[in-house]
Amino acid sequence: MSRTREAFVLPLLFLTVALLGGVRVADRLVLLPPPLFTLVLAFLLVGVLVRSGALAPERLMSASRSTLANVSGAVVIVSAFVAATQAFNVAIPESGLPRLLFSVFLLVLLLNTFAASPDRVRVLRSMLVIFGSAFVLKFIVLAALSDPEGGWLKRVLLAMLEGLTLGTLSQDLYRPATGYLAFVTLTLFVGALALLPPRRGGLQPWQDDPIRVELDTPTNLRTPTDPRT
Amino acid sequence: MRESTARSLGLALTAAYAIFIVGLYVRQPQTVAEMTGALTASVGAYRIDDRAFADGLRFFRGDQFDAARLAFDRADPAHQDSRTQFYIAYSYYRQGWGRVYNDDALFARGLEAVDRAVAAAPGGRIVVDDPDLQLRSADELKAELQAGRRRELADLNPLKVFRRRK
């Protein structure tokens, strides 16, 4: 990874996500700090990135690097964590039942991704799907349901959710600028994740596991009863 | 550029940006003007509109407090100048003061303004050298506003009607 990317591009991108992630435009500007639960989600996300090889901490901090380079690498990791908290702050609704459902859904999704140990590309695609879906649900579907004037989408959704009270679903109404800002924020975040230094050599995550490596080596596939041995 | 120079520059830039972001989240600016004002104030480049401030002062001395606040708001749209915010707080005090009772709502807004003034002042200390004012520091003004909102037995003292506005 180039030193420009490590020293300037990544920290500034992640900090921009941290700045924009809490911005909500209503009658006045509101800057929402991240809820505590987003810290848990961000911690899991960083874990998933490391496990999948999308983030190689040893390329940012190691004994072979100078102190200044290690500090610079630590800043990238910390700023990625802070940006992740704010990205979840954008993605999770602010109140009511949707907040609870989104939080649980994201937690289960991240735990599942962590357990599945996908490779870097799959994790990045997964992040795109997770944040893209959350954006659509929060800023298009829930925003339409919360709009007191309503539009065609609200009428369609109300027809689909016949008999369900919207009291627990409706959210604070923000100006459209909030949605655009959220889109930019999430795009920047996923883009910055793709720029993180990956594990060298394109190793698969399971190759850390000696048992799996042994089994997958052709010579080890032979059994003791194999006549060729 | 040498590697150590580039990395030091990157760290300094990142630290400054992070401090700015934390500062914004702490200050909670409510308008774009306040946000840009906080940004310029953080680098010491914030200036008020002197002409609007002079207009505000003229209205304030003529007891036209609503007009004075409009002019002060025009002078300091980002609420970053401690002296302007002090005068806004003082205008709420004078407008809300009454011989029999004080206007709680105006006093409450005065307290908000004086808190903004203290937050914007270096070291939180404000002393305004204006012979027209009897309360020349933010501490005195805040204490007066707080006392005005307090309910106590002394409020029933009929001699209270002879007190004077400061």
HADDOCK unambig.tbl for C-alpha pairs under 7 A between the chains (distance, minus, plus):
assign (segid A and resid 7 and name CA) (segid B and resid 7 and name CA) 5.51 0.50 0.50
assign (segid A and resid 7 and name CA) (segid B and resid 10 and name CA) 4.83 0.50 0.50
assign (segid A and resid 7 and name CA) (segid B and resid 11 and name CA) 6.81 0.50 0.50
assign (segid A and resid 8 and name CA) (segid B and resid 10 and name CA) 5.17 0.50 0.50
assign (segid A and resid 11 and name CA) (segid B and resid 14 and name CA) 6.46 0.50 0.50
assign (segid A and resid 12 and name CA) (segid B and resid 14 and name CA) 6.45 0.50 0.50
assign (segid A and resid 15 and name CA) (segid B and resid 18 and name CA) 6.82 0.50 0.50
assign (segid A and resid 19 and name CA) (segid B and resid 21 and name CA) 5.97 0.50 0.50
assign (segid A and resid 28 and name CA) (segid B and resid 30 and name CA) 5.22 0.50 0.50
assign (segid A and resid 28 and name CA) (segid B and resid 31 and name CA) 5.88 0.50 0.50
assign (segid A and resid 29 and name CA) (segid B and resid 29 and name CA) 6.84 0.50 0.50
assign (segid A and resid 29 and name CA) (segid B and resid 30 and name CA) 4.44 0.50 0.50
assign (segid A and resid 29 and name CA) (segid B and resid 31 and name CA) 5.43 0.50 0.50
assign (segid A and resid 30 and name CA) (segid B and resid 28 and name CA) 6.92 0.50 0.50
assign (segid A and resid 30 and name CA) (segid B and resid 30 and name CA) 6.28 0.50 0.50
assign (segid A and resid 31 and name CA) (segid B and resid 25 and name CA) 6.04 0.50 0.50
assign (segid A and resid 31 and name CA) (segid B and resid 28 and name CA) 6.14 0.50 0.50
assign (segid A and resid 68 and name CA) (segid B and resid 7 and name CA) 6.95 0.50 0.50
assign (segid A and resid 72 and name CA) (segid B and resid 7 and name CA) 6.72 0.50 0.50
assign (segid A and resid 72 and name CA) (segid B and resid 11 and name CA) 6.64 0.50 0.50
